[in-house]
């Protein structure tokens, strides 16, 4: 007994020492483990959705179990070549270079070397890049292309190839062939991908066209469409290395091309030139037919195979910059695929806006790196609906109503609807009426496009179309206008049509957000402001106003994407300005009243969402020093550059039957049906220092990092399960399975469990 008492102090000391790691862990119990790497982490990969975590830390490789944090294996790559290749291949192999001019391939799961190969006369520090496909991988060392089998590291072949600028390597393969086609400074070169054998070349073609609306090389099975020397287009049999035909054209005359699939049991290619169409049979690579000059002008932008594949309906965009037919047309043409016989040709829509496409695009691409316009840019928008077995086209101008006109007369209004029988080409009606007319339409305001406007919608036998300060209801059977509103309507932005009612939002605000890179301060300026801000309920049959709600500010301003939410299932509309969150019942008898509203500050206690204060700023800076020497003096200059970006963080998020609101003073959840506050939790919003914006996890949790605090919250209850301090400079990463949060900082990775 006495000996036990005498031993007690030592036992306590030993006991205390043995418990120390557990006590330390208890202070930060949600940091479930810390992974240490031999050097600073330079590359990271989640394997099997996060079941494993693979890291390259300079010349060390680490493989961790993503379920328990245990290191499965680690190794140091012998004589690691930093300037060489290091790539994760198929998520099961890691291939790196070493200074012994070898490639080493490791099994990701075991760390075992699968193969190790040396390639004579190849310096691994000359590595530039790689290209890969199922035929193999080509490693580029200066002007040497080395083709390697990544299953065993075996060199398949090598070749000296000086690649041209722009698009360089293309590949084609079938059941019994694999090919590489190179655009080099010496011309076009076709190689067998498995042996490197030269099959075909075309010399002195350094200026391969980089025009985007006709790609330089496109493969179709064993054949390829190619362009070279700026004025030649050809068709290449890539399997046998034989050019089937060439066609000399001016680059400005080549407008585009499109593949037509499974028409008459074959695939076809329609090439559009400035004044002709050329159809290619892709099974043989031969030209099937060509139209006569000016017989069928335009670019195929879409198609529909008809009559069991015998015919094809082509949607042609015709642009002419001058002459009697100047402007841009949408034309439907039904063509017999094999012969080119034209069954009908019908003009659907027209605008007098028609900038050049071919040559101007080519010049602008060369001079600025960007093409002037997209080949499918009509200058107007059209959508197609099916009604009574016919197609109904809805046409809306995106360059202003003044430029839209009837395509037959080139006069009067050009927006509206056209109904046509696509089989026969018979036009049932042309109903043209102004849609975007008024104050220059949508386009007097910056940063706004017709694509942001409500899309046309059909309810019963009527179609509803909105434009700038206008709504039109037109009957699909007759094409006649049923009703319209164009006086004091406001600017339509969003809507829903159901229960014989049109629910329409008008008015819009938008901001340009800029950040001072040095100070990190945000400047929010109104970029677009169109009032009044209003919600209408209109009778769908008559256009009669049932009720309306007016707002002082845009009721979608503080929503995540700046738009209110219409929900046809719950028949609710949800919106938020800077001061309140609200819901409106979308019923005819709602009476112009909010179903419920909650003040962000007074009711939810999360603080007002002043737009300028809803952004988190990320800042960075770098310094460089230069030294100048002169007669009897030395001058040292240090220059510091700053960069900053802003992320929108504070806003309500609609989450099914509830809305989670992130405010400057807290986070709250509101029941969608009745506006009841489900929960509220404080957080330390820091404005600038938001390392990890709130993330909704598949586990039902919300995780975020503000200042130095990582916090985990239950989305259902708002309970803050834990808050742990971490380094603001660390980089947060969440694996696909959402189970953990990895905080990466140099050679240490702290891992937090994303569960209570």
PADREN-992749 format. One record per residue (C-alpha): x, y, z. Coordinates in steps of 0.5 Angstrom, whole numbers, padded with zeros to 4 digits, always signed. Example, Ala and Ser with C-alpha at 12.3 -4.5 7.8 and 13.67 -1.06 7.14 Angstrom:
// residues 2
+0025-0009+0016/+0027-0002+0014/
//
This chain:
// residues 756
+0000+0000+0000/+0006+0005+0002/+0009+0003-0005/+0003+0005-0009/+0003+0011-0005/+0010+0013-0006/+0009+0011-0014/+0003+0015-0015/+0006+0022-0017/+0010+0018-0022/+0004+0014-0025/+0000+0021-0025/+0006+0024-0029/+0006+0018-0034/-0002+0018-0034/-0002+0025-0036/+0003+0025-0041/+0000+0019-0044/-0007+0023-0044/-0004+0029-0047/-0005+0027-0055/-0013+0026-0053/-0013+0032-0049/-0011+0036-0055/-0015+0033-0060/-0021+0034-0055/-0020+0042-0056/-0021+0041-0063/-0025+0035-0064/-0028+0036-0071/-0021+0037-0074/-0021+0029-0074/-0014+0028-0077/-0008+0032-0080/-0005+0030-0086/+0003+0032-0086/+0007+0032-0093/+0014+0032-0094/+0014+0038-0098/+0009+0043-0100/+0003+0041-0103/+0003+0042-0111/-0002+0038-0114/-0008+0034-0110/-0013+0029-0113/-0020+0026-0110/-0020+0018-0112/-0027+0015-0112/-0031+0021-0110/-0026+0022-0104/-0025+0015-0102/-0018+0016-0102/-0014+0023-0103/-0008+0023-0107/-0003+0028-0106/+0004+0030-0110/+0008+0035-0105/+0014+0037-0110/+0018+0030-0110/+0014+0026-0105/+0007+0022-0107/+0002+0021-0101/-0004+0017-0102/-0009+0017-0096/-0015+0013-0094/-0021+0018-0094/-0025+0015-0089/-0020+0015-0083/-0014+0019-0086/-0009+0014-0085/-0003+0014-0090/-0004+0008-0094/+0003+0009-0097/+0008+0015-0099/+0015+0015-0103/+0020+0020-0106/+0020+0020-0113/+0028+0018-0114/+0031+0024-0118/+0025+0028-0119/+0025+0032-0125/+0021+0038-0124/+0020+0041-0131/+0018+0034-0133/+0012+0030-0134/+0007+0029-0128/+0000+0027-0129/-0005+0023-0126/-0007+0018-0132/-0014+0015-0132/-0015+0016-0124/-0010+0009-0123/-0003+0011-0125/+0001+0017-0124/+0007+0018-0129/+0013+0023-0127/+0019+0024-0130/+0026+0024-0127/+0033+0027-0128/+0035+0020-0131/+0031+0022-0137/+0026+0016-0135/+0019+0016-0134/+0016+0012-0128/+0009+0010-0127/+0006+0008-0120/+0000+0005-0119/-0004+0010-0115/-0007+0005-0110/-0001+0001-0108/+0005+0006-0110/+0008+0000-0113/+0012+0002-0120/+0008-0001-0126/+0014+0001-0131/+0020+0005-0132/+0022+0007-0139/+0028+0011-0141/+0028+0014-0148/+0034+0015-0152/+0036+0022-0154/+0030+0025-0150/+0031+0030-0144/+0026+0030-0139/+0027+0037-0138/+0025+0039-0145/+0018+0037-0144/+0013+0042-0146/+0006+0038-0146/+0002+0032-0148/-0004+0030-0153/-0008+0024-0152/-0013+0019-0154/-0015+0012-0154/-0009+0011-0160/-0004+0013-0155/-0001+0019-0152/+0004+0024-0155/+0009+0027-0151/+0012+0034-0154/+0019+0035-0152/+0021+0041-0156/+0020+0039-0163/+0020+0032-0162/+0013+0028-0161/+0014+0022-0157/+0008+0017-0158/+0008+0012-0151/+0003+0007-0149/+0002+0008-0142/+0000+0001-0140/+0007-0001-0141/+0011+0006-0142/+0013+0003-0149/+0016+0008-0154/+0011+0007-0160/+0014+0012-0165/+0017+0019-0165/+0018+0024-0170/+0021+0031-0171/+0014+0035-0172/+0014+0043-0172/+0007+0044-0170/+0004+0051-0173/+0000+0056-0169/-0007+0055-0167/-0010+0048-0168/-0005+0043-0169/-0006+0036-0167/-0013+0032-0170/-0014+0025-0169/-0019+0020-0172/-0020+0012-0171/-0025+0007-0173/-0025-0001-0172/-0019-0002-0176/-0015+0004-0176/-0012+0010-0172/-0010+0016-0175/-0006+0023-0172/-0007+0029-0177/-0002+0034-0176/-0002+0042-0178/+0005+0043-0178/+0010+0049-0180/+0011+0045-0187/+0004+0043-0188/-0001+0038-0186/+0002+0031-0184/-0003+0024-0183/+0001+0019-0179/-0001+0012-0177/-0002+0013-0169/+0000+0006-0168/+0006+0006-0172/+0008+0013-0174/+0008+0011-0181/+0007+0017-0186/+0001+0016-0190/+0000+0023-0193/+0002+0030-0193/+0001+0036-0196/+0007+0041-0196/+0007+0049-0196/+0001+0050-0192/+0003+0054-0186/-0003+0058-0186/-0008+0053-0184/-0015+0057-0183/-0016+0059-0176/-0023+0062-0178/-0028+0059-0173/-0034+0058-0177/-0031+0053-0181/-0026+0049-0177/-0020+0047-0180/-0021+0040-0179/-0027+0036-0178/-0027+0028-0178/-0033+0024-0180/-0031+0016-0179/-0026+0015-0184/-0026+0021-0187/-0024+0029-0186/-0026+0035-0188/-0020+0040-0189/-0018+0047-0190/-0011+0050-0192/-0008+0055-0196/-0014+0060-0194/-0017+0058-0201/-0018+0051-0201/-0022+0046-0198/-0022+0038-0199/-0024+0032-0197/-0019+0026-0194/-0019+0019-0194/-0016+0018-0187/-0016+0011-0187/-0012+0010-0193/-0009+0017-0194/-0012+0019-0200/-0015+0026-0202/-0022+0024-0205/-0023+0031-0208/-0021+0039-0207/-0025+0045-0208/-0022+0052-0209/-0025+0057-0206/-0024+0064-0203/-0024+0064-0196/-0029+0070-0196/-0034+0065-0199/-0034+0059-0195/-0039+0060-0190/-0040+0054-0186/-0042+0047-0186/-0047+0042-0182/-0047+0034-0182/-0054+0031-0183/-0055+0025-0180/-0058+0018-0182/-0062+0021-0188/-0064+0015-0193/-0059+0011-0189/-0053+0015-0189/-0050+0021-0186/-0049+0027-0191/-0045+0034-0190/-0048+0040-0193/-0042+0045-0195/-0045+0052-0195/-0041+0057-0200/-0043+0064-0201/-0048+0063-0207/-0048+0055-0207/-0049+0049-0203/-0045+0042-0204/-0048+0036-0201/-0043+0030-0199/-0044+0023-0199/-0040+0021-0192/-0040+0014-0194/-0036+0015-0200/-0033+0022-0199/-0036+0024-0206/-0040+0030-0208/-0047+0028-0209/-0049+0035-0212/-0049+0042-0212/-0054+0048-0213/-0053+0053-0218/-0050+0060-0217/-0056+0064-0213/-0060+0058-0213/-0060+0057-0205/-0056+0062-0201/-0055+0061-0194/-0052+0057-0188/-0055+0051-0185/-0056+0052-0178/-0061+0047-0176/-0064+0041-0180/-0070+0036-0179/-0070+0029-0183/-0077+0028-0186/-0080+0022-0190/-0076+0017-0188/-0070+0020-0189/-0071+0022-0197/-0072+0029-0195/-0069+0034-0191/-0072+0041-0188/-0066+0046-0188/-0066+0052-0183/-0062+0057-0187/-0059+0063-0185/-0058+0068-0191/-0054+0074-0191/-0053+0079-0196/-0049+0085-0195/-0051+0089-0201/-0056+0089-0207/-0064+0088-0207/-0064+0082-0202/-0059+0085-0197/-0061+0083-0190/-0061+0077-0186/-0067+0072-0188/-0069+0065-0184/-0071+0061-0190/-0074+0054-0189/-0072+0049-0195/-0074+0042-0196/-0069+0038-0200/-0069+0031-0203/-0062+0029-0200/-0059+0025-0205/-0061+0029-0211/-0061+0036-0209/-0068+0037-0211/-0072+0043-0208/-0079+0042-0206/-0080+0049-0203/-0077+0055-0201/-0080+0059-0196/-0078+0066-0192/-0080+0066-0185/-0077+0072-0182/-0072+0078-0184/-0068+0084-0182/-0064+0089-0186/-0058+0088-0181/-0053+0083-0184/-0046+0084-0183/-0041+0080-0186/-0039+0073-0184/-0034+0070-0188/-0028+0074-0190/-0029+0079-0184/-0029+0074-0179/-0023+0071-0182/-0019+0078-0182/-0022+0080-0175/-0020+0073-0172/-0013+0074-0175/-0012+0081-0172/-0016+0081-0166/-0016+0074-0164/-0024+0074-0164/-0029+0073-0169/-0033+0079-0171/-0040+0075-0170/-0043+0068-0169/-0045+0065-0176/-0052+0063-0172/-0053+0070-0170/-0059+0072-0175/-0060+0079-0172/-0067+0077-0169/-0069+0071-0164/-0074+0065-0167/-0077+0060-0163/-0081+0054-0166/-0087+0051-0163/-0092+0045-0165/-0099+0047-0166/-0104+0043-0170/-0099+0039-0174/-0096+0045-0176/-0090+0049-0174/-0091+0056-0171/-0085+0061-0171/-0084+0066-0166/-0080+0072-0168/-0077+0077-0164/-0072+0083-0166/-0066+0083-0162/-0063+0089-0166/-0069+0094-0165/-0076+0093-0168/-0074+0098-0174/-0070+0093-0177/-0075+0088-0177/-0079+0087-0183/-0084+0083-0187/-0079+0078-0191/-0084+0078-0197/-0085+0086-0198/-0079+0088-0194/-0084+0093-0191/-0088+0094-0184/-0087+0090-0178/-0083+0084-0178/-0084+0081-0171/-0090+0076-0169/-0092+0069-0171/-0092+0065-0178/-0095+0058-0178/-0093+0053-0184/-0094+0046-0186/-0087+0043-0186/-0089+0038-0190/-0092+0042-0196/-0089+0049-0195/-0096+0052-0194/-0096+0058-0190/-0103+0058-0186/-0102+0065-0184/-0096+0071-0183/-0098+0075-0177/-0093+0080-0176/-0094+0086-0171/-0089+0090-0166/-0086+0087-0160/-0080+0090-0158/-0082+0097-0161/-0081+0103-0156/-0075+0107-0154/-0070+0103-0158/-0073+0096-0155/-0069+0092-0150/-0062+0095-0152/-0062+0102-0150/-0060+0099-0143/-0053+0096-0142/-0052+0089-0140/-0059+0087-0142/-0061+0082-0148/-0067+0079-0151/-0065+0072-0148/-0066+0075-0141/-0073+0077-0143/-0079+0072-0141/-0080+0067-0147/-0086+0066-0151/-0091+0061-0147/-0097+0057-0150/-0103+0057-0146/-0109+0053-0149/-0110+0056-0156/-0106+0062-0155/-0099+0065-0155/-0097+0070-0150/-0091+0074-0152/-0087+0080-0149/-0083+0085-0151/-0080+0092-0149/-0086+0095-0145/-0091+0091-0148/-0095+0084-0148/-0099+0081-0154/-0104+0075-0153/-0105+0072-0160/-0109+0066-0162/-0105+0060-0165/-0111+0058-0170/-0112+0064-0173/-0106+0068-0172/-0110+0074-0170/-0108+0079-0164/-0113+0077-0158/-0111+0083-0154/-0105+0087-0152/-0102+0092-0147/-0097+0097-0149/-0099+0103-0145/-0096+0104-0138/-0095+0097-0137/-0087+0097-0135/-0082+0093-0137/-0083+0086-0137/-0078+0081-0134/-0081+0075-0132/-0088+0071-0131/-0092+0065-0130/-0098+0063-0134/-0103+0058-0131/-0110+0058-0128/-0112+0062-0134/-0108+0068-0131/-0102+0071-0133/-0097+0073-0127/-0092+0078-0130/-0086+0082-0126/-0084+0089-0129/-0078+0093-0127/-0071+0091-0126/-0065+0093-0123/-0058+0091-0124/-0051+0093-0121/-0044+0093-0124/-0039+0091-0118/-0032+0094-0118/-0027+0093-0113/-0021+0097-0111/-0015+0092-0112/-0011+0095-0106/-0016+0097-0101/-0021+0092-0102/-0027+0096-0102/-0033+0095-0107/-0036+0100-0111/-0043+0098-0113/-0046+0102-0119/-0053+0102-0122/-0052+0099-0129/-0059+0098-0131/-0065+0101-0128/-0072+0101-0131/-0078+0102-0126/-0084+0102-0124/-0083+0095-0120/-0089+0091-0120/-0093+0085-0120/-0099+0084-0125/-0104+0079-0125/-0108+0079-0132/-0114+0075-0134/-0111+0070-0140/-0117+0071-0144/-0118+0078-0144/-0112+0081-0141/-0116+0085-0136/-0112+0087-0130/-0114+0083-0124/-0109+0086-0119/-0102+0089-0118/-0097+0090-0113/-0092+0096-0113/-0085+0096-0110/-0081+0101-0108/-0075+0097-0111/-0074+0091-0115/-0077+0085-0112/-0072+0081-0115/-0066+0085-0113/-0063+0081-0107/-0065+0074-0110/-0059+0070-0112/-0059+0071-0119/-0063+0078-0119/-0070+0074-0121/-0076+0073-0117/-0078+0066-0117/-0085+0063-0120/-0087+0056-0118/-0093+0053-0121/-0093+0047-0117/-0094+0051-0110/-0097+0057-0114/-0092+0062-0110/-0088+0067-0112/-0082+0069-0108/-0078+0075-0108/-0073+0080-0104/-0071+0087-0104/-0065+0090-0100/-0070+0090-0094/-0075+0084-0094/-0077+0077-0096/-0084+0076-0099/-0088+0071-0102/-0094+0073-0106/-0100+0068-0107/-0101+0067-0115/-0108+0066-0115/-0114+0070-0119/-0117+0072-0112/-0110+0074-0108/-0112+0081-0109/-0106+0084-0110/-0103+0083-0103/-0097+0079-0100/-0098+0072-0097/-0093+0074-0092/-0087+0078-0092/-0081+0079-0087/-0076+0084-0086/-0069+0082-0086/-0067+0086-0080/-0073+0087-0075/-0077+0080-0077/-0071+0075-0078/-0065+0079-0074/-0060+0078-0080/-0059+0085-0082/-0061+0089-0088/-0058+0086-0095/-0055+0093-0097/-0053+0091-0104/-0046+0093-0104/-0045+0090-0097/-0047+0083-0100/-0040+0081-0103/-0034+0078-0100/-0027+0080-0103/-0021+0076-0105/-0015+0080-0105/-0008+0078-0107/-0001+0082-0108/+0006+0081-0111/+0012+0085-0111/+0018+0085-0116/+0025+0089-0115/+0029+0091-0120/+0036+0094-0120/+0039+0100-0124/+0046+0101-0125/+0049+0108-0127/+0055+0112-0127/+0057+0113-0119/+0050+0110-0117/+0045+0104-0116/+0038+0105-0116/+0033+0100-0113/+0026+0100-0115/+0020+0095-0112/+0014+0095-0115/+0008+0092-0112/+0002+0090-0116/-0005+0088-0113/-0011+0084-0115/-0018+0083-0112/-0025+0080-0114/-0032+0080-0111/-0036+0074-0110/-0044+0075-0108/-0045+0071-0102/-0051+0075-0098/-0058+0073-0101/-0064+0068-0100/-0063+0061-0103/-0070+0058-0104/-0069+0050-0102/-0075+0047-0104/-0080+0048-0098/-0076+0053-0094/-0071+0059-0096/-0065+0060-0092/-0063+0067-0092/-0055+0069-0091/-0055+0076-0088/-0049+0080-0085/-0052+0079-0078/-0054+0072-0078/-0057+0066-0082/-0064+0064-0082/-0069+0059-0085/-0076+0061-0087/-0082+0056-0089/-0084+0058-0096/-0092+0056-0095/-0093+0061-0089/-0087+0065-0088/-0086+0062-0081/-0078+0063-0078/-0076+0056-0077/-0069+0058-0074/-0064+0063-0074/-0057+0063-0072/-0051+0068-0071/-0045+0068-0075/-0039+0073-0076/-0040+0076-0083/-0033+0079-0085/-0035+0082-0091/-0028+0081-0094/-0025+0075-0090/-0030+0069-0093/-0025+0064-0095/-0031+0059-0096/-0038+0062-0098/-0044+0058-0095/-0044+0051-0099/-0050+0046-0098/-0048+0039-0097/-0051+0033-0099/-0051+0031-0092/-0056+0036-0090/-0051+0040-0087/-0048+0048-0089/-0041+0049-0088/-0037+0056-0089/-0031+0059-0087/-0031+0066-0084/-0025+0070-0082/-0021+0064-0078/-0028+0060-0076/-0030+0054-0080/-0037+0053-0078/-0042+0047-0079/-0049+0048-0079/-0055+0043-0080/-0060+0046-0085/-0066+0043-0082/-0065+0046-0075/-0060+0051-0076/-0056+0048-0070/-0049+0050-0070/-0046+0044-0069/-0039+0046-0068/-0034+0052-0070/-0027+0051-0070/-0021+0056-0072/-0017+0055-0078/-0012+0059-0082/-0015+0064-0086/-0009+0063-0091/-0011+0056-0092/-0015+0053-0098/-0021+0049-0097/-0023+0043-0101/-0029+0039-0101/-0029+0032-0104/-0035+0030-0108/-0038+0025-0103/-0038+0032-0098/-0036+0028-0092/-0030+0032-0090/-0027+0039-0091/-0020+0039-0093/-0016+0045-0091/-0009+0046-0095/-0003+0050-0092/+0003+0048-0095/+0006+0042-0092/+0000+0041-0088/-0008+0039-0089/-0013+0039-0084/-0019+0035-0085/-0026+0036-0081/-0031+0032-0081/-0038+0034-0085/-0042+0031-0080/-0044+0033-0072/
//
